[in-house]
Every structure is written in structure tokens, then in C-alpha cells.
Amino acid sequence: RKILYKLILAATEGKVDPKLAKARIGTVCSARWLTLASRIIRTYMSVPTHLGAYVMSVLDQLVNFIVNVYFKMFTEIKYKCTIVDGPRHLFNEIQLVKAHCSPEEQKIAFHTIQN
């Protein structure tokens, strides 16, 4: 959690601490979404020049979702984790998706939320 938070701050502020740039991120596992999100942001911040425009646009979309929806919801759920808060979390997630995602991304997110 700490590394992802620091990576998000660095990505949004445009300043990367050298220690953060060398920090080890765990191996990717489908059950470890925080690790995957950290790796995506790390890749985005390294700005590989060999990647094409399409790949960079996909990275932009992923980082936008991680920063503006996923991590906000993760921290909100982590700190307000009672069953009573469930409907509020769902409502907040829908509002964040509507505010920060394109119509195509919204379609994917809403499909995932419904299933």
C-alpha cells in the first residue's frame, strides 16, 4: 500500500524520489491488484521511449483509473469496512467512474460492477 501511495503521489506531482525509483515491487499475481497497480504506475513513470502511441494511451487510461478510481476506493473501503458502508462504497465508485472515465471505460467498469 505504501509504495502504491508514494508512486501515485510521484506520478501526480511529477517528482520521483530516487529511493522510490529503486524500490522493489513484489511479483505480479492476479490476486495482488496493488502490486499490479504499482507496476503499471512505475512503467508509466519511466516513460519508455520505445513504446508506441497506442501503448502510451493505454497506459494513460490505466493510470487514470488507478489514481482516480481504484486507489481512492481501495483506501475508502480499507478505512470504512463495515457492511453498512457497502452501498455507499458502490455509489462512490459509480460516481468516480462517471467523473474520471471515458464512455468506453465506463461501459467496461459498469459491466464489471454489475457482475
C-alpha positions in Angstrom: 0.0 0.0 0.0 2.7 2.5 0.9 4.6 2.0 -2.3 1.5 2.4 -4.4 0.6 5.6 -2.5 4.1 7.0 -3.0 4.0 6.1 -6.7 0.7 7.8 -7.1 2.0 11.0 -5.4 5.1 10.9 -7.6 3.1 10.4 -10.7 0.7 13.2 -10.0 3.3 15.7 -8.7 5.9 14.8 -11.4 8.7 14.3 -8.8 10.2 10.9 -8.2 12.3 10.2 -5.1 15.5 8.2 -6.1 14.8 5.7 -3.3 11.3 5.2 -4.7 12.6 4.6 -8.2 14.8 1.8 -6.8 12.1 0.3 -4.5 11.3 -3.4 -5.1 7.8 -4.2 -6.0 6.6 -7.7 -5.4 5.9 -10.2 -8.2 2.7 -9.9 -10.2 -0.1 -12.2 -9.2 -3.7 -11.9 -10.2 -4.8 -11.8 -6.6 -2.4 -8.9 -5.8 -4.0 -5.9 -7.5 -2.0 -3.4 -5.5 1.3 -4.9 -6.9 -0.1 -4.8 -10.4 -1.2 -1.2 -10.0 2.2 -0.3 -8.6 4.0 -1.9 -11.6 1.7 -0.1 -14.1 2.4 3.3 -12.5 6.1 2.5 -12.3 6.1 1.7 -16.0 4.1 4.9 -16.8 6.6 7.0 -14.8 9.6 5.5 -16.5 8.2 6.8 -19.9 9.7 4.1 -22.1 10.6 5.8 -25.4 10.3 2.6 -27.4 6.6 2.2 -26.7 4.2 3.4 -29.4 1.5 6.0 -29.1 -1.2 3.3 -28.7 0.6 1.7 -25.7 1.1 5.0 -24.1 -2.6 5.9 -24.5 -3.5 2.6 -22.8 -1.0 3.3 -20.0 -2.6 6.8 -19.6 -6.0 5.2 -19.3 -4.8 2.6 -16.8 -3.0 5.2 -14.6 -6.0 7.5 -14.7 -8.2 4.7 -13.5 -5.8 3.6 -10.8 -5.2 7.1 -9.4 -8.8 8.4 -9.7 -10.9 5.4 -9.0 -9.1 2.2 -7.9 -6.8 3.6 -5.2 -9.5 6.1 -3.9 -11.9 3.2 -3.5 -9.3 0.9 -2.0 -8.4 3.4 0.7 -12.1 4.3 1.4 -13.1 0.6 1.8 -10.0 -0.1 3.9 -10.9 2.5 6.4 -14.7 2.2 6.4 -15.1 -1.6 6.1 -18.4 -2.3 7.7 -21.2 -3.9 5.8 -23.3 -0.8 6.4 -20.8 1.2 4.2 -21.1 -1.2 1.3 -23.9 0.7 -0.6 -22.1 4.0 0.0 -18.9 2.5 -1.5 -20.7 1.2 -4.6 -22.4 4.6 -5.1 -19.0 6.4 -4.7 -17.3 4.1 -7.1 -20.0 4.7 -9.7 -19.6 8.5 -9.2 -15.8 8.2 -9.6 -16.2 6.2 -12.8 -18.6 8.7 -14.3 -16.3 11.6 -13.4 -13.0 10.2 -14.5 -13.6 7.6 -17.2 -14.4 7.8 -20.9 -17.7 6.4 -22.1 -15.9 3.3 -23.3 -14.2 2.8 -20.0 -17.5 3.4 -18.1 -19.1 0.6 -20.1 -16.3 -1.8 -19.1 -16.4 -0.7 -15.4 -20.2 -0.8 -15.1 -20.2 -4.3 -16.7 -17.7 -5.4 -14.1 -19.6 -3.8 -11.2 -22.9 -5.5 -12.3 -21.3 -8.9 -12.4 
